[in-house]
């Protein structure tokens, strides 16, 4: 019996799958009749996560080839366009998280600036009170000096 299934490649913890047509009796990564696409679940950036030759899949299905569950899922996703949409959703989520983090950071900065402004206003008010107290002391000293002069005369 001929089947369409995934053949694993890639490194440890970095899988890469070829979508192949093979005899069911062959091993998973063994001999195959035809490679009709690939699936890269770890694709990053602009890399294409999946590529399928849908015409060849249809051709092999007409000849009686059975698809594995995972290949059925991938073919369905490609026909719907969900594979790239999922990647885009993930990208949008990352952008939203980054925007949220930026907004939180800006809020914290504004709070710090407001706190610093409040501290500066309090310091100015304290300086003004000290200046008033010194001015009052100076006037009191002048008044005493004038009083002392009046008493001398």
KOLGUVEX-509783 format. One record per residue (C-alpha): residue number from 1; residue in three letters; x, y, z. Coordinates in nm, 2 decimals. Example, Ala and Ser with C-alpha at 12.3 -4.5 7.8 and 13.67 -1.06 7.14 Angstrom:
BEGIN
    n  res       x       y       z
    1  ALA    1.23   -0.45    0.78
    2  SER    1.37   -0.11    0.71
END
This chain:
BEGIN
    n  res       x       y       z
    1  UNK    0.00    0.00    0.00
    2  UNK    0.13    0.35   -0.09
    3  UNK    0.11    0.62    0.18
    4  UNK    0.18    0.99    0.20
    5  UNK    0.36    1.07    0.52
    6  UNK    0.63    1.27    0.70
    7  UNK    0.99    1.17    0.69
    8  UNK    1.19    1.34    0.98
    9  UNK    1.51    1.51    0.92
   10  UNK    1.70    1.80    1.09
   11  UNK    1.89    1.80    1.41
   12  UNK    1.80    1.71    1.77
   13  UNK    1.53    1.94    1.89
   14  UNK    1.52    2.11    1.55
   15  UNK    1.29    1.90    1.34
   16  UNK    1.24    1.93    0.96
   17  UNK    1.00    1.70    0.78
   18  UNK    0.99    1.60    0.41
   19  UNK    0.64    1.50    0.29
   20  UNK    0.70    1.19    0.09
   21  UNK    0.51    0.92   -0.10
   22  UNK    0.63    0.58    0.00
   23  UNK    0.54    0.21    0.04
   24  UNK    0.39    0.15    0.39
   25  UNK    0.65   -0.12    0.46
   26  UNK    0.94    0.12    0.43
   27  UNK    1.08    0.27    0.74
   28  UNK    0.98    0.63    0.84
   29  UNK    1.30    0.79    0.71
   30  UNK    1.39    0.52    0.46
   31  UNK    1.33    0.48    0.08
   32  UNK    1.06    0.68   -0.08
   33  UNK    0.90    0.71   -0.42
   34  UNK    0.86    1.09   -0.45
   35  UNK    0.91    1.39   -0.23
   36  UNK    0.61    1.62   -0.27
   37  UNK    0.68    1.89   -0.01
   38  UNK    0.83    1.98    0.32
   39  UNK    0.72    2.10    0.67
   40  UNK    0.94    2.31    0.89
   41  UNK    0.77    2.36    1.23
   42  UNK    1.06    2.57    1.36
   43  UNK    1.05    2.82    1.07
   44  UNK    1.14    3.17    1.18
   45  UNK    1.11    3.51    1.01
   46  UNK    1.04    3.51    0.64
   47  UNK    1.11    3.13    0.61
   48  UNK    0.82    2.94    0.46
   49  UNK    0.70    2.68    0.72
   50  UNK    0.53    2.45    0.47
   51  UNK    0.54    2.38    0.10
   52  UNK    0.32    2.12   -0.07
   53  UNK    0.27    2.02   -0.43
   54  UNK   -0.11    1.98   -0.42
   55  UNK   -0.14    1.86   -0.77
   56  UNK    0.10    1.57   -0.70
   57  UNK   -0.09    1.49   -0.37
   58  UNK   -0.42    1.47   -0.57
   59  UNK   -0.25    1.26   -0.83
   60  UNK   -0.13    1.01   -0.57
   61  UNK   -0.47    1.00   -0.40
   62  UNK   -0.63    0.92   -0.73
   63  UNK   -0.39    0.62   -0.76
   64  UNK   -0.50    0.51   -0.41
   65  UNK   -0.24    0.65   -0.18
   66  UNK   -0.35    0.71    0.18
   67  UNK   -0.24    1.02    0.38
   68  UNK   -0.13    1.01    0.74
   69  UNK   -0.33    1.21    1.00
   70  UNK   -0.06    1.48    1.02
   71  UNK   -0.04    1.51    0.64
   72  UNK   -0.42    1.54    0.62
   73  UNK   -0.40    1.82    0.87
   74  UNK   -0.12    2.00    0.69
   75  UNK   -0.30    1.97    0.35
   76  UNK   -0.62    2.10    0.50
   77  UNK   -0.44    2.39    0.66
   78  UNK   -0.26    2.48    0.33
   79  UNK   -0.58    2.47    0.14
   80  UNK   -0.75    2.70    0.39
   81  UNK   -0.44    2.92    0.42
   82  UNK   -0.43    2.87    0.80
   83  UNK   -0.06    2.79    0.82
   84  UNK    0.06    3.14    0.73
   85  UNK   -0.23    3.30    0.92
   86  UNK   -0.11    3.12    1.23
   87  UNK    0.23    3.26    1.18
   88  UNK    0.09    3.60    1.13
   89  UNK   -0.12    3.57    1.44
   90  UNK    0.19    3.47    1.64
   91  UNK    0.36    3.78    1.49
   92  UNK    0.07    4.00    1.58
   93  UNK    0.07    3.86    1.94
   94  UNK    0.44    3.94    1.97
   95  UNK    0.39    4.29    1.85
   96  UNK    0.10    4.34    2.09
   97  UNK    0.31    4.21    2.38
   98  UNK    0.60    4.44    2.28
   99  UNK    0.35    4.74    2.25
  100  UNK    0.21    4.65    2.59
  101  UNK    0.56    4.63    2.74
  102  UNK    0.65    4.97    2.59
  103  UNK    0.33    5.13    2.72
  104  UNK    0.39    4.99    3.06
  105  UNK    0.75    5.12    3.05
  106  UNK    0.62    5.47    2.94
  107  UNK    0.37    5.47    3.22
  108  UNK    0.64    5.39    3.47
  109  UNK    0.86    5.67    3.33
  110  UNK    0.57    5.92    3.35
  111  UNK    0.51    5.81    3.72
  112  UNK    0.88    5.86    3.80
  113  UNK    0.88    6.20    3.63
  114  UNK    0.57    6.31    3.82
  115  UNK    0.72    6.19    4.14
  116  UNK    1.04    6.39    4.07
  117  UNK    0.84    6.70    3.98
  118  UNK    0.64    6.67    4.31
  119  UNK    0.97    6.63    4.50
  120  UNK    1.11    6.94    4.32
  121  UNK    0.80    7.14    4.40
  122  UNK    0.82    7.04    4.77
  123  UNK    1.19    7.14    4.78
  124  UNK    1.11    7.48    4.63
  125  UNK    0.83    7.53    4.88
  126  UNK    1.06    7.44    5.16
  127  UNK    1.33    7.68    5.02
  128  UNK    1.07    7.96    5.00
  129  UNK    0.96    7.90    5.37
  130  UNK    1.33    7.91    5.47
  131  UNK    1.38    8.23    5.28
  132  UNK    1.07    8.38    5.44
  133  UNK    1.19    8.28    5.78
  134  UNK    1.53    8.44    5.71
  135  UNK    1.37    8.75    5.58
  136  UNK    1.15    8.77    5.90
  137  UNK    1.46    8.72    6.12
  138  UNK    1.64    9.00    5.92
  139  UNK    1.35    9.24    5.96
  140  UNK    1.32    9.15    6.33
  141  UNK    1.70    9.22    6.37
  142  UNK    1.65    9.56    6.18
  143  UNK    1.36    9.64    6.41
  144  UNK    1.56    9.56    6.72
  145  UNK    1.85    9.76    6.59
  146  UNK    1.62   10.06    6.51
  147  UNK    1.46   10.02    6.86
  148  UNK    1.81   10.01    7.02
  149  UNK    1.91   10.33    6.83
  150  UNK    1.59   10.50    6.94
  151  UNK    1.66   10.41    7.30
  152  UNK    2.02   10.55    7.27
  153  UNK    1.90   10.88    7.15
END
